[in-house]
Amino acid sequence: MEESLMETDREKAVESDGQNAAGEDLAGQIDLLLGLPEKDWSQYSPLTLAWIGDTVYDLIVRTALVKRANMQADKLHRKAAKIVCAPGQAELIAGIRDRLTPEEESVYRRGRNSSPRHTAKNSERQVYLEATGFETLIGYLYLKRRYRRILELVCAGTEGAL
């Protein structure tokens, strides 16, 4: 009984955007514990946003794969690599572009139009830029703490893949 009561309390504490009642989401805790200031993320370089966005998307994919099956790490890695790659990301953004808000479209275009110094090993430059735009958008939404929106877009774009 005590365990189910604790679960109920935990459920009540979690709001729809992934924060608990005290606002203790992961990014909030990182800011709090490391003493990091608020920033205007729209002023950040698209490649900086893409850098963190790549990791956020990778974490979402890895989380979904681990929760779907307990398997060897190398098998998990191969599955994730098929999804978290420039061609996969370019395909995902192509499928969800019509769902982007004007603000999101602007952030995506900034990333797509950036000038990275290198491209992915196994993709054409345009595919790499589309993927960079997607990663920029994910990074921006993460830093703005719009977690639910990230998941809406990822779920819409990965139907069946996760």
Secondary structure, 3 states (H helix, E strand, C coil): CHHHHHHHHHHHHECCCCCECCCCCHHHHHHHHHCCCCCCHHHCCHHHHHHHHHHHHHHHHHHHHHHHCCCCHHHHHHHHHHHCCHHHHHHHHHHHHHHCCHHHHHHHHHHHCCCCCCCCCCCCHHHHHHHHHHHHHHHHHHHCCCHHHHHHHHHHHCCCCC
